[in-house]
Amino acid sequence: MRITNSMRRDQTLREIQGNLGRLAELQRQISSGKKFTRVDEDPLGASTVIRAQRGTRAIDQYTKNGIGAQVRLGTEEAVVSHVDDLLRQARDFALSFGKGDPPYTAAQSTQRQVAADQLTRLLDETISLGNTKIGNEYILAGDKSTTPAFDLTAGATYGNYQGGTRQRQVEIADGIKVAPNHTGDQYVGPAIAALKALRDAVDPANNQTEAQVATAVQTVFDRSQDLLISTAQTGTTGNQIVSTMKTNAVMKNDLADMRGAVEDVGLEEATAKLLSLQTTIQASYSATGRLINLSLSDYLR
């Protein structure tokens, strides 16, 4: 089969068309910075990008959960610290003014009444702290977070725990959940109960002895020590959240690198290919022009 100038011309034109298509694709890649913009252009690469996107969105949600948990932990830590300070004040009042055995002297009755009034004030403040909210949620109410953790009804039930007994948990990584807050019945509730008992022991109307007051003071001290356990547990949870969030950040960077390796265009390489292809197309135009001139000469000959 004899290869004519016409056949060469047609082949060169097909090559030019193909190169023009590749040129347009390179221009699009350089403009967008992406190797592909549709799934059908690279199904395998697109599936990798989709997996990376899903993983990144999940990590972003875990990060949001972790930050929220840190806020709740910090709030509880502040509450517990303040409650502990109130318990210390209560012990000081009781030891200073809860003197004497019944029947009390007039001075002892007066001092005990002053102490009882101060202990009531400290009790009110402690219950208020136990009902601390973030947004619309009572942080120490467990799984009943829309209900005040501690009863505010005046009377015998005042200060009793009424929240849920299950700690609310948040997911801070795939399969990793933490409880950012204790429930009120674990530490703050017993502290409130001890404070109520101390207030009642000091109140002159209840005719309790100085030894009974001392016993109530010791109970308040014990509950104060328990609050230290609460703080230590909160600190451990906080450290876990920080460590997990650091791991999440590394994973997010890895996903970004994986996505970039599949999706992103190397601009220097793509630009070099573009310039080379432009040169090739220009050469093809010149070759086609010569073939057309040869064909015309043959025709005129």
C-alpha positions in Angstrom: 0.0 0.0 0.0 1.5 3.3 -1.1 1.4 6.1 1.5 0.3 9.3 -0.2 0.8 12.8 0.9 -3.0 13.0 1.4 -2.8 10.1 3.9 0.1 11.8 5.7 -1.9 15.0 5.9 -4.9 13.3 7.3 -2.8 11.5 9.9 -1.1 14.8 10.9 -4.5 16.5 11.2 -5.8 13.7 13.5 -2.7 14.1 15.6 -3.3 17.8 15.8 -6.9 17.3 16.9 -5.7 14.9 19.6 -3.0 17.2 20.8 -5.5 20.1 20.8 -7.7 18.0 23.1 -4.7 17.3 25.4 -3.8 21.0 25.3 -7.3 22.0 26.4 -7.1 19.4 29.2 -3.7 20.7 30.4 -5.0 24.3 30.3 -8.0 23.2 32.5 -5.8 21.4 34.9 -3.5 24.4 35.3 -6.4 26.7 35.7 -8.2 24.6 38.3 -5.1 23.0 39.9 -6.9 19.6 39.7 -6.1 16.6 37.6 -9.8 15.9 37.2 -13.2 17.5 38.0 -15.6 14.7 37.2 -15.7 11.1 38.5 -15.7 9.7 35.0 -12.4 11.3 34.2 -10.7 9.2 36.9 -13.0 6.8 38.8 -10.3 5.3 40.9 -8.8 8.7 41.8 -12.3 10.1 42.5 -13.1 7.3 44.9 -9.9 8.1 46.8 -10.8 11.7 47.0 -14.4 10.9 48.2 -13.0 8.7 51.0 -10.6 11.4 52.0 -13.4 14.0 52.1 -15.5 11.7 54.3 -12.7 11.1 56.6 -11.9 14.8 56.8 -15.5 15.7 57.6 -15.6 13.0 60.3 -12.4 14.4 61.9 -13.8 17.9 61.8 -16.9 16.7 63.7 -14.6 14.9 66.2 -12.7 18.1 66.7 -15.9 20.1 67.3 -17.0 17.4 69.8 -13.6 17.5 71.5 -13.6 21.3 71.8 -17.1 21.2 73.3 -16.0 18.5 75.8 -13.0 20.6 76.8 -15.3 23.5 77.5 -17.6 21.3 79.7 -14.6 19.8 81.5 -13.2 23.3 82.2 -16.6 24.4 83.5 -17.0 21.5 85.8 -13.5 22.0 87.1 -14.3 25.6 87.9 -17.6 24.5 89.6 -15.8 21.9 91.7 -13.1 24.3 92.7 -15.7 26.9 93.9 -17.7 24.2 95.7 -14.6 23.1 97.5 -13.9 26.7 98.6 -17.5 27.0 99.9 -17.0 23.7 101.9 -13.9 25.2 103.5 -15.7 28.3 104.5 -18.5 26.2 106.0 -16.1 24.2 108.1 -14.5 27.4 109.4 -17.9 28.8 110.3 -19.0 25.6 112.1 -15.8 25.2 114.0 -15.7 28.9 115.1 -19.4 29.3 116.0 -20.8 25.8 116.6 -19.6 25.7 120.2 -21.3 24.4 123.3 -23.8 21.7 124.2 -27.5 22.2 124.9 -28.8 23.9 126.8 -26.9 26.7 125.1 -26.0 30.0 126.6 -27.5 33.1 125.0 -24.2 33.9 123.4 -23.9 30.3 122.0 -27.4 30.4 120.6 -26.7 33.7 118.9 -23.4 32.4 117.5 -24.9 29.2 116.3 -27.7 31.1 114.6 -25.3 33.4 112.8 -23.3 30.3 111.6 -26.5 28.5 110.5 -27.5 31.5 108.5 -24.1 31.7 106.8 -24.2 28.0 106.1 -27.6 28.4 104.5 -26.1 31.1 102.2 -23.2 28.7 101.3 -25.6 25.9 100.7 -27.7 28.1 98.3 -24.6 29.0 96.4 -23.4 25.4 96.2 -26.7 24.3 94.8 -26.6 27.1 92.3 -23.2 26.0 91.2 -24.5 22.4 90.9 -27.1 23.7 88.5 -24.5 25.3 86.2 -25.6 25.4 82.6 -23.9 25.6 79.2 -26.4 26.7 76.7 -29.6 25.0 77.6 -28.0 22.0 79.3 -27.3 21.4 83.0 -23.8 20.0 82.8 -24.1 17.8 86.0 -27.6 16.4 85.2 -26.3 13.4 83.2 -28.8 12.1 80.6 -31.5 14.5 81.9 -29.6 17.5 80.9 -32.6 19.8 80.4 -33.7 19.2 84.1 -31.9 21.1 86.9 -29.5 18.7 88.5 -30.5 19.7 92.0 -34.0 20.4 93.4 -34.7 24.0 93.9 -38.0 23.5 95.7 -38.0 24.9 99.2 -38.4 22.3 101.9 -37.0 18.8 102.7 -36.1 18.0 99.1 -34.1 21.2 98.6 -30.7 20.4 97.1 -31.6 16.7 96.4 -30.1 15.3 93.2 -32.8 14.9 90.5 -30.7 14.5 87.3 -29.9 11.3 85.4 -27.4 8.7 86.6 -25.9 8.0 83.2 -23.0 10.2 82.0 -23.5 11.8 78.6 -20.7 10.8 76.2 -19.3 12.4 73.1 -17.2 10.7 70.3 -13.9 12.4 69.8 -12.4 9.8 67.4 -13.6 6.7 65.6 -14.8 4.4 68.3 -13.4 6.6 71.1 -16.0 8.3 73.4 -15.5 10.3 76.6 -17.8 11.6 79.3 -16.9 15.3 79.7 -18.9 15.7 82.9 -19.7 13.7 86.1 -23.3 13.3 87.1 -24.2 15.4 90.1 -24.8 12.4 92.4 -21.2 11.4 92.2 -19.4 14.2 93.9 -21.2 17.5 94.1 -24.4 15.9 95.4 -22.7 14.3 98.4 -21.0 17.6 99.1 -24.4 19.4 99.2 -25.8 16.7 101.5 -22.9 17.0 103.9 -23.3 20.8 103.9 -27.0 20.5 104.7 -26.2 18.1 107.6 -23.6 20.6 108.9 -26.1 23.5 108.7 -28.6 21.4 110.7 -26.0 20.4 113.2 -25.1 24.0 113.9 -28.7 25.3 114.0 -29.5 25.9 117.6 -33.1 24.8 117.0 -31.8 21.2 116.6 -30.0 21.0 119.9 -27.0 19.1 118.6 -23.8 18.9 120.7 -20.4 20.3 119.8 -19.2 16.7 119.2 -22.0 16.2 116.6 -21.0 19.4 114.9 -17.4 18.1 114.8 -18.6 14.9 113.2 -20.5 16.8 110.6 -17.4 19.0 109.9 -15.4 15.8 109.3 -18.0 14.6 106.8 -17.8 17.9 105.0 -14.0 17.5 104.9 -14.3 14.0 103.5 -16.6 15.2 100.8 -14.0 17.9 100.0 -11.4 15.2 99.6 -13.7 13.4 97.2 -13.9 16.5 95.1 -10.1 16.2 94.6 -10.7 12.8 93.0 -13.3 14.4 90.7 -10.7 17.0 89.7 -8.1 14.3 89.0 -10.5 12.3 86.9 -11.5 15.5 84.9 -7.8 16.1 84.3 -7.2 12.6 83.0 -10.2 13.0 80.6 -8.9 16.3 79.5 -5.4 14.8 78.7 -7.1 12.0 76.7 -9.0 14.6 74.7 -5.9 16.6 73.9 -3.9 13.5 72.9 -6.8 12.2 70.7 -7.2 15.6 69.0 -3.5 15.7 68.2 -3.8 12.2 66.6 -6.8 13.4 64.7 -4.9 16.4 63.4 -2.1 14.1 62.1 -4.7 11.9 60.4 -6.4 14.9 58.8 -3.0 16.0 57.4 -2.4 12.5 56.0 -5.8 12.5 54.4 -5.1 15.9 52.8 -1.7 14.6 51.5 -3.4 11.4 50.1 -6.1 13.5 48.4 -3.5 16.0 47.0 -1.4 13.2 45.6 -4.3 11.9 43.6 -6.1 15.1 42.8 -3.7 18.0 42.7 -1.7 19.0 39.6 2.0 19.6 39.7 1.9 23.1 38.2 5.6 23.1 37.1 5.3 19.7 35.4 1.9 20.6 33.8 3.3 23.9 32.5 6.3 22.1 31.0 4.0 19.6 29.3 1.8 22.5 28.0 4.8 24.3 26.5 6.1 21.1 24.9 2.7 20.3 23.5 2.3 23.8 22.1 5.6 23.3 20.3 4.5 19.9 19.0 1.2 21.4 17.7 3.1 24.2 16.1 5.4 21.8 14.4 2.4 19.8 13.2 0.8 22.9 11.7 4.0 23.5 9.8 4.2 19.9 8.6 0.6 20.0 7.5 1.2 23.2 5.6 4.1 21.6 3.7 2.0 18.5 2.9 -0.8 20.7 1.6 1.7 22.6 -0.6 3.1 19.3 -1.9 -0.4 18.0 -2.7 -1.2 21.1 -4.6 2.0 20.9 -6.6 1.3 17.3 -7.4 -2.2 18.3 -8.6 -0.8 21.1 -10.8 1.9 19.0 -12.2 
